[in-house]
């Protein structure tokens, strides 16, 4: 072939480089889509399988009306709301303290707070039992005055709080740390007290993340199983939450376990999806 003109060769080289970059971008996009698809499939497939197995049985209305299911739903709602309230009451000041102050041993405190997030549920249950059981460090003095914690509804709340509250504290700490301190300084210069500044300036700005952390805390409490069954047992109407009811039904009635799983999934979605949408809108409003 005859030699091409320099301008023609340069144009061909630029075109080839553009084609190569376009090919690499397409390959990168394909890898991203494939990874996202596999991840979504792994998460969605078990949920779809539960629904596909439970709905054709037609036993959803009958199972939903059983006293044991209604008691489990009632107990799950009651205990998770109490857990969330305790997390907000005690976790909010702790998160604010960790986000605004530096002190010796803070790294140790941070690690201790987040430890339940990675601790195996069995270890959490044994720890709670050794601390608050009838012969535990705190449980034995309480038992001597007639106060029992283990294997009661209070034990369910305590187990849920132990494993779920750190999710709220972690999110709240990040939320408070992201608030511009200058806004609080301006509020103080206008004569607003620290307490009023916290509620009128800090909390509204951090609210989307605080709400997101509260949702994660509630969802983790709703699904808590391991620590609860070891520390509180599985007594219908007293300590048997929905996850424990599913486990009990699985041993004798697979259809009932599937229906209970569908109920818990629907309840979780019914709460999580609207709250997530609200968090997104609130985040855009404060952006």
N, C-alpha and C positions, 0 to 999 in steps of 0.2 A: 504494500500500500504506500502511496506517496506520503511524504511527511506533511503533517497538518500545520497550518499557520499557528504562530504562537498564541494569538487570541482565541483560535478555535480550541487548542489544547487546554488553555486555561478555563474556558467555558465548560469543557467536558470534565475537567478535574473538579470544578465547583459543583457541577451537577451530580457527579458520583459521590462527593462528600455529603451533599444534601440527601441523596437517596440512602446513603449508609446511616446518617443520623435519623432519618425517618423510619428506617427499618428497626434501628435500636429502640426508638421510642415505641414503636408498635409492639416489639417484643417485651419491653418493660411493662407496657400497659396490659398486655396479655398475661404476664406473670402476676401483676397486681390483681387482675380480675380473677385469675385462677385461685390465687391464695385466698381472696375474699370469699369466693364461692365455696371452697373447701371448708373454711372456718364456719361460714353460715350454715352449711349443710350439716356439719358435726353438731352444731348447737340446735338446729331446727329439727333434725331427723328424730331424735328421741321424743320430742314433744309431739310431733306429728304421729309417731308410732303409738303413743299413748292414746291420742284421740281416735286414731283409726281402729284401735282394738276395743276401746270402751264404748264408742257411740253405737256401733251395730248391735251391741248386746241389748240395748233398750232398757237397761236397768238404772239409768241415771235418776229418773224421778223417784223410784222406789228407794234407792240407796240414799238419796239426798234427804229423804224424810225419816231415816232411821234416827232414833234418839242418840246413838253413839256418835253419829256423824254431826248432828246438831250440837252435841256437847263439845265435840272436838273443835268445831268451828267457833263456838262461843268462847271456849278456853283459849284458842289461838288468838282471837281478836283481843280478848281481855289482857292476856299476858304480853302480847307484842305492843299494845298501846301503853301499858305500864312501863315496859322496857324502854320504849321511845321517850316517854316522859322523863324517866330517870336519866337517860342519856343526855337529853336537852338540859335538864336541871344541873347535873354535875359535870357534864362534858363541855358545856359552853364556857364556863369560867376557866376550866383547865386549858381548853384550846386557845383562849385569849391570852392566858398567862404564858403559854409556850410560844406564842407568836410575837409577843411584844417584849418579853424580858429574857435576859441571859443570866444563867446562874450555874454554879458548879454542880456537876452531876446531871446536867440537862440531857446529855446524850443517853445516859443510863435510863432516865425517866422516859425519854422518847422510845427507847427500845422496849422497855417494860410495858408501855401502853400498847405498842403495836405487836407485842408477843402473841396475844390471843389470835391474831389474824393468821399466823402461820403455825400455831400450836395444833397438834393433832387433837381432834375432838375427844378421844379416849383419855389423853393426858389432861385435858381441861376438866373432864368429868371427875377424874381421880383427884385432881387438885382441889376442886370444889368440895368433894366429899371429905378429903383430909382436913380442909379448913373449916367447913360448916356442918359436917356430919355430926352425929351424936357423940362421937369420940374425937372430933376434930379440934383444932387449935381454938377456934371460936365457938364451935358447936357444943363442946362439952360444958363450958360455963353457961351457955344459954340453956342447955338441957337441964342443968341443975336448978334453974328457976322456972322450969316448965315451958320453955320456948323451943320448939322443934322447927328446924329449917329443912333438913333433908327429906325428900320424898313428900313434899307438900307443893302447893301452888307457888308459894314463895320461892321454892327451889327452882321452879321452871323460870320464873322471872330473873332470878339471879344467874342461872345458866345462860339465858338469852342475853342478859346485860353483859356478861363476861365476854362472850364471843362477838356481840354485835356493836356495842358502844364504841370500840376503837375505830370503827369505820366512820362514825360521825365525828369523833374527835379529830381524826386525820383530815377529813374534808374541811371541818370548821377552822382548823389551824391554818390551812392554806388560804381559806377565804379571808380570815382576819389579816393575815400577812399581806394580802394583795390590796388592802385598802390603803389609799394614799394618806400618810400621816399628816400631810399639810392640811387636809380637809378638817381633821380633828383639831389641829392647832388653830385654824381660823375659827372654828366653833368655840374654842376656849377663849380666844381673844374677844369674842362677842359676849362673853359672860355666861356661856352655857356650862353647866356643871359636867363633870366627867360622866356621871351616870346618864344624864340626858343626852350627852354627845354620843355615848355608846348606842343608845336606843334610836336616836334620831339621825345619826350619820353613819356609824360603823355598821350596825345591823342591816339597814336598808341596802347598803352597797354590797355587803357580803351575802345578802339573803338568798340569791339563786344557788350559790354553792352550799350554803347552810341547809337549804331545802333538799338539795341533791344528796348531801351526807345523811340527812334524816331519812330519806327514802331508802338509801342503802342499808342503814341501820335497821329499819323496820323489815326490809326484805330478808336480811340475814337472820334476824330474830324469828321471822315466820318459818324459815326453812331449817332452823336449828334442830338437830336430832341427837348427835353423839353424846355431848355433854349432858343433855337433858335426860336421856334414858339412863345414864349412869348415876346421876346425882338426884334426879326426881322420880325415876321409875316411870311406869306406864299404867296409871290407874285412871280408868274412864271417869270423866267428870271432875277429876282433881288434878291430874298431871298429864293426861293423854292429849297432847296437841295433835294437829293434823298429820305431821310427819310420823308421829308415833302410832297414830291410828292406821296409817297406810301400812306401816311395818307389821302391825298386829294382824291386819286383814290379809296381808300377803301370805301369811303362814297357813291360812285356812280357806280363803276365798279370793282368787286372783281377780275375778270380775269386780268385786267390791274394792279391791286395792286400786284397780285401774280407774274406777269411777271416782274414788277419793282423790286420785292423782289429777284427774281432769278438773275436779272442783278446785283443788289448790292452785292449779295452773291458771284457771279462769280468774279466781280471786286475785292472784298476784298480778296478772295482766290488767285487771280492772282498776287496780290501784296504781301500778307502776306507770302505765302508759299515760294517763292524764297528768300525773305529777311530772313526768319527764317533759311533756309538752308545755306544762306551766313553767318549769324551770327554764326551758329554752326561750320562751317568750319573755320571762322576767330578765334573763340574761341580756337579751337584745334591748330591753327597755332601759337597763342600767348601763349599757355599753356606751 
